[in-house]
Amino acid sequence: MGGTSGMGLATAQVLSSEGYRVIISGRSQDTINKALSEVAGDCTGFPLDFTDAASVASFFEQVGSLDHLALVGSGKAVWGNFRDLKLEDLKVAFEQKFYGFFLCTQAALGKLRADGSITFVIGGASRSAIPGTTGVAAVNGAIQAMAFTMAKELAPLRVNILSPGLFDTPVYNWMTPEQKADFFKQMGGELPVGRVGKPDEIGQAVSYFIKNGFTTGAILDVDGGDGYIKYWLNQLGCFRNLTSLFSGSRGVGLEQRDLAEGQVAHETIAEVYMQALHNKTAQGKTFEVYNEKGNPLTNWSAAFAALLSGAVFH
């Protein structure tokens, strides 16, 4: 599902290059034809509105039998803090992605090979607890929960989840080329791999799930190590008093600037890091990350490596 742009198109290109017969979907025949012109090999496509049950049923009647199903389509994302979310916006987000994935997967069951596979591509917000992504997290979290249960219910059919990080796709084309290059350079430079993802790397991950018959009920983070960093930083837990955490220890630390003694407005150390490393302020308070020699650490990877080296905060 999907396949006319971004990660979906790249997935079609990868699978086609590996010898698979690929069928893509799109909102219109024009977008499908444009995508088909960019895919070599055996590839075809049919129009699909995956929020409409009749359209979904018609699509799978045209497709016929399937070995594998990859759902890479996206819907309207609903951004904003929880207190500001509108119910109607959230309903649309669920209808366009969760219910769309649900309808397509259910309709495909009668066509799928018994020991084939289903791969859901979702956003990482469902496991990141990023303020302002409550709605996005809810939609993707619902797909994740559904997929885990499906992996047991539908066995030996395999069901897996891909969770991409930051990828260079057309979704960022609202920026100028210069702005996008700067954004990707900054954000990619904070990842262990030193760059953002390429769309074909999602295609390679889908290919892995298709080929590996011993993998089901799994989540694969394709994010350049971003989830690994966030996980370990968040394991340090929630805190509101820096003094009790830092007192009497050594190593990497957060220097307090213009801050009432021992007080911090952040919930997690990861949020403090993000503020410090981007030289931003939080409610007028500025933090600096530095090592035990007193030298500032201005790179996320360097700061994180120092943290894991055995040093603790002071």
RACOR-V477963 format. One record per pair of residues at least 24 apart in sequence whose ideal C-beta (glycine too) atoms are under 6 Angstrom apart, sorted by sequence separation. I is the first residue (numbers start at 1). GAP is how many residues later the second one is. D is the distance in whole Angstrom. If there is no record, write none. Layout:
i->I gap->GAP d->D
i->I gap->GAP d->D
This chain:
i->1 gap->24 d->5
i->16 gap->25 d->4
i->9 gap->26 d->5
i->13 gap->26 d->5
i->259 gap->26 d->5
i->4 gap->27 d->5
i->12 gap->27 d->5
i->16 gap->27 d->5
i->120 gap->27 d->5
i->168 gap->28 d->5
i->238 gap->29 d->5
i->257 gap->29 d->5
i->71 gap->30 d->5
i->166 gap->30 d->5
i->167 gap->30 d->4
i->169 gap->30 d->6
i->238 gap->30 d->6
i->4 gap->31 d->4
i->193 gap->31 d->4
i->167 gap->32 d->6
i->191 gap->33 d->4
i->192 gap->33 d->4
i->236 gap->33 d->5
i->254 gap->33 d->5
i->255 gap->33 d->4
i->191 gap->34 d->5
i->234 gap->34 d->5
i->191 gap->35 d->6
i->255 gap->35 d->6
i->233 gap->36 d->6
i->234 gap->36 d->5
i->233 gap->37 d->4
i->164 gap->38 d->6
i->69 gap->39 d->5
i->122 gap->39 d->6
i->124 gap->39 d->5
i->252 gap->39 d->6
i->23 gap->40 d->5
i->230 gap->40 d->6
i->98 gap->41 d->5
i->115 gap->41 d->5
i->116 gap->41 d->6
i->117 gap->41 d->4
i->118 gap->41 d->5
i->119 gap->41 d->5
i->120 gap->41 d->5
i->121 gap->41 d->5
i->122 gap->41 d->6
i->251 gap->41 d->5
i->93 gap->42 d->6
i->97 gap->42 d->5
i->101 gap->42 d->6
i->250 gap->42 d->6
i->162 gap->43 d->5
i->51 gap->44 d->5
i->98 gap->44 d->5
i->51 gap->45 d->6
i->66 gap->45 d->5
i->90 gap->45 d->5
i->94 gap->45 d->6
i->98 gap->45 d->6
i->65 gap->46 d->5
i->66 gap->46 d->5
i->67 gap->46 d->5
i->93 gap->46 d->5
i->56 gap->47 d->5
i->60 gap->47 d->5
i->56 gap->48 d->6
i->60 gap->48 d->6
i->68 gap->48 d->5
i->51 gap->49 d->5
i->67 gap->49 d->5
i->68 gap->49 d->5
i->69 gap->49 d->5
i->70 gap->49 d->5
i->71 gap->49 d->5
i->72 gap->49 d->5
i->160 gap->49 d->5
i->50 gap->50 d->4
i->53 gap->50 d->6
i->57 gap->50 d->6
i->85 gap->50 d->5
i->56 gap->51 d->5
i->60 gap->51 d->6
i->81 gap->51 d->6
i->82 gap->52 d->4
i->50 gap->54 d->5
i->252 gap->54 d->5
i->252 gap->55 d->5
i->163 gap->56 d->6
i->78 gap->57 d->4
i->158 gap->58 d->4
i->160 gap->58 d->5
i->161 gap->58 d->5
i->162 gap->58 d->5
i->163 gap->58 d->5
i->164 gap->58 d->5
i->165 gap->58 d->3
i->77 gap->59 d->5
i->165 gap->59 d->5
i->252 gap->59 d->5
i->251 gap->60 d->2
i->253 gap->60 d->5
i->11 gap->61 d->6
i->165 gap->61 d->5
i->251 gap->61 d->5
i->253 gap->61 d->5
i->249 gap->63 d->4
i->8 gap->64 d->4
i->250 gap->64 d->6
i->7 gap->65 d->5
i->151 gap->65 d->5
i->249 gap->65 d->5
i->151 gap->66 d->4
i->246 gap->67 d->5
i->245 gap->68 d->6
i->246 gap->68 d->4
i->148 gap->69 d->6
i->1 gap->70 d->4
i->2 gap->70 d->4
i->2 gap->71 d->4
i->1 gap->72 d->4
i->229 gap->75 d->5
i->119 gap->87 d->5
i->119 gap->90 d->5
i->117 gap->92 d->6
i->117 gap->93 d->6
i->1 gap->103 d->5
i->192 gap->109 d->6
i->190 gap->110 d->4
i->70 gap->136 d->5
i->68 gap->142 d->5
i->6 gap->163 d->4
i->6 gap->164 d->5
i->5 gap->165 d->6
i->14 gap->186 d->5
i->10 gap->189 d->3
i->14 gap->189 d->3
i->10 gap->190 d->5
i->14 gap->190 d->6
i->11 gap->191 d->6
i->7 gap->192 d->5
i->11 gap->192 d->4
i->6 gap->193 d->6
i->10 gap->193 d->5
i->14 gap->193 d->6
i->7 gap->195 d->4
i->11 gap->195 d->5
